[in-house]
Amino acid sequence: MVNALVRGGLLQEALNIVQEMKSNGIPPNTVTYTAVIKGFSGNGNVKEAVQILNDMEGGETLPNLRTYNTVLRGCVQAGDYGEAQNIMNKLSQHNLQKDHSTVLSLLKLHVQQMQIKEAWSDFQELLNFPITIEPTIYTLLATGAALAKEEAITKEVLDKLSKRNDLTPLILREIQTIQSYKAKAVPNPQKTDRLYRWSEGHAVNWSLIPKGPVNMEICSGLGEWVINRCKKEQDKNWISLEQRYDRVLQTWSKMELQKITNLFVCCGEASAILKQDCFKNKLDAIFVNFPDPPHNEENNRLFNADFIKLVHQVLKAQGTIEVLTDDKHYYNIITREFTSSNLFSEHPTQNSNDPTYFDELEKSVGRTERFSTAFKKRN
Ligand SMILES: C[S@@+](CC[C@H](N)C(=O)[O-])C[C@H]1O[C@@H](n2cnc3c(N)ncnc32)[C@H](O)[C@@H]1O
């Protein structure tokens, strides 16, 4: 029951059941607790996940390595290094040995902090586990190492990666980009005016955005698509918007690596960001590639009636939005929401065919069906 609620995105309801069980003298087991923690962690709400963990530690059901790893993965997604350090201290206190999931999270956190030597040692530790390491982990580390001018590490990671025979065209292009990077001053994601973190109270500084069209990609993931568009359309300003900090940071790294100057990278939940007054009538075009489909019609759906109103609010007169998805059901919902809002008219799609990470992943397992739709703002 709790698992089903978490899978459906009904986290508060799942937590209520856990609390009800406790007050009825039936302590939830570790699996149930961990499922709820996973829901909050995966949703970017590490603080709530940690609160549940603390609650567990103070009660009868003890967390296990899986529980701690779940919070650690949440720390990676939210870029919460401080909380990750607390979790690592707890692992030592409870004499729990790291497994491959722990080490993988540490590697990602160290790259986020630009602690490349530590990340390199995590990587070597990871090689000792009987698992296949995703090519994206190699490129993540190699990118961080290249930006941090750790040339020997960059070369060694790329040499290892190039020997594999399971590389997608996107990864092969990434390898080339990293290899051709000419190091300059080491950039710092904490001290840049091109990366906005909503949770840290950052706001887009519009005075930094040059005159000209402003386009946005929402749900930008790892950023390949928007980086390509920035290169192709240099007369336009681009903003990428993504809720996961780890992915935002990868977009920022790609931007630095390729010396892109017409991109601003935003981290935060799309509705929360677009609600800000500073976005009103500011955008010429919005693109959304492969938004996460809802688990059911009503819950956790980005494209609902309120979001359509927000899109209308942030677009300039005649502004457009284009959505690409592989999910026919979601495509139908999105089309229905736009049409019934009466705020938009149908518009031809551009179908740029620029690659995205998710697109290539889906194609690699034979899922090739795509649905795209576009709308123009009615004034
Ligand atoms: C299926 S992935 C697609 C990513 C990318 N567009 C691609 O094609 O590779 C969906 C992305 O949307 C992000 N996302 C989902 N809901 C969001 C929201 N409400 N606000 C911002 N980002 C969101 C997720 O974190 C994830 O990175």
Ligand as a Chemical Component Dictionary entry (heavy atoms), coordinates in Angstrom:
data_LIG
# 
_chem_comp.id                   LIG 
_chem_comp.type                 NON-POLYMER 
_chem_comp.pdbx_formal_charge   0 
_chem_comp.three_letter_code    LIG 
# 
loop_
_chem_comp_atom.comp_id 
_chem_comp_atom.atom_id 
_chem_comp_atom.alt_atom_id 
_chem_comp_atom.type_symbol 
_chem_comp_atom.charge 
_chem_comp_atom.model_Cartn_x 
_chem_comp_atom.model_Cartn_y 
_chem_comp_atom.model_Cartn_z 
_chem_comp_atom.pdbx_ordinal 
LIG C1  C1  C 0  12.677 11.892 -19.043 1  
LIG S1  S1  S 1  13.758 13.132 -18.541 2  
LIG C2  C2  C 0  14.138 13.921 -20.083 3  
LIG C3  C3  C 0  15.361 14.784 -19.991 4  
LIG C4  C4  C 0  15.830 15.398 -21.300 5  
LIG N1  N1  N 0  14.867 16.314 -21.841 6  
LIG C5  C5  C 0  16.147 14.299 -22.288 7  
LIG O1  O1  O 0  15.369 14.128 -23.238 8  
LIG O2  O2  O -1 17.157 13.609 -22.104 9  
LIG C6  C6  C 0  12.704 14.313 -17.753 10 
LIG C7  C7  C 0  13.484 15.372 -16.991 11 
LIG O3  O3  O 0  12.563 16.345 -16.512 12 
LIG C8  C8  C 0  12.924 16.718 -15.201 13 
LIG N2  N2  N 0  11.684 17.217 -14.570 14 
LIG C9  C9  C 0  10.565 16.500 -14.313 15 
LIG N3  N3  N 0  9.616  17.273 -13.755 16 
LIG C10 C10 C 0  10.145 18.516 -13.661 17 
LIG C11 C11 C 0  9.657  19.746 -13.153 18 
LIG N4  N4  N 0  8.425  19.833 -12.641 19 
LIG N5  N5  N 0  10.465 20.830 -13.195 20 
LIG C12 C12 C 0  11.719 20.738 -13.711 21 
LIG N6  N6  N 0  12.238 19.585 -14.203 22 
LIG C13 C13 C 0  11.470 18.491 -14.184 23 
LIG C14 C14 C 0  13.459 15.440 -14.590 24 
LIG O4  O4  O 0  14.298 15.682 -13.479 25 
LIG C15 C15 C 0  14.210 14.845 -15.767 26 
LIG O5  O5  O 0  15.546 15.276 -15.811 27 
# 
loop_
_chem_comp_bond.comp_id 
_chem_comp_bond.atom_id_1 
_chem_comp_bond.atom_id_2 
_chem_comp_bond.value_order 
_chem_comp_bond.pdbx_ordinal 
LIG C1  S1  SING 1  
LIG S1  C2  SING 2  
LIG S1  C6  SING 3  
LIG C2  C3  SING 4  
LIG C3  C4  SING 5  
LIG C4  N1  SING 6  
LIG C4  C5  SING 7  
LIG C5  O1  DOUB 8  
LIG C5  O2  SING 9  
LIG C6  C7  SING 10 
LIG C7  O3  SING 11 
LIG C7  C15 SING 12 
LIG O3  C8  SING 13 
LIG C8  N2  SING 14 
LIG C8  C14 SING 15 
LIG N2  C9  SING 16 
LIG N2  C13 SING 17 
LIG C9  N3  DOUB 18 
LIG N3  C10 SING 19 
LIG C10 C11 SING 20 
LIG C10 C13 DOUB 21 
LIG C11 N4  SING 22 
LIG C11 N5  DOUB 23 
LIG N5  C12 SING 24 
LIG C12 N6  DOUB 25 
LIG N6  C13 SING 26 
LIG C14 O4  SING 27 
LIG C14 C15 SING 28 
LIG C15 O5  SING 29 
# 
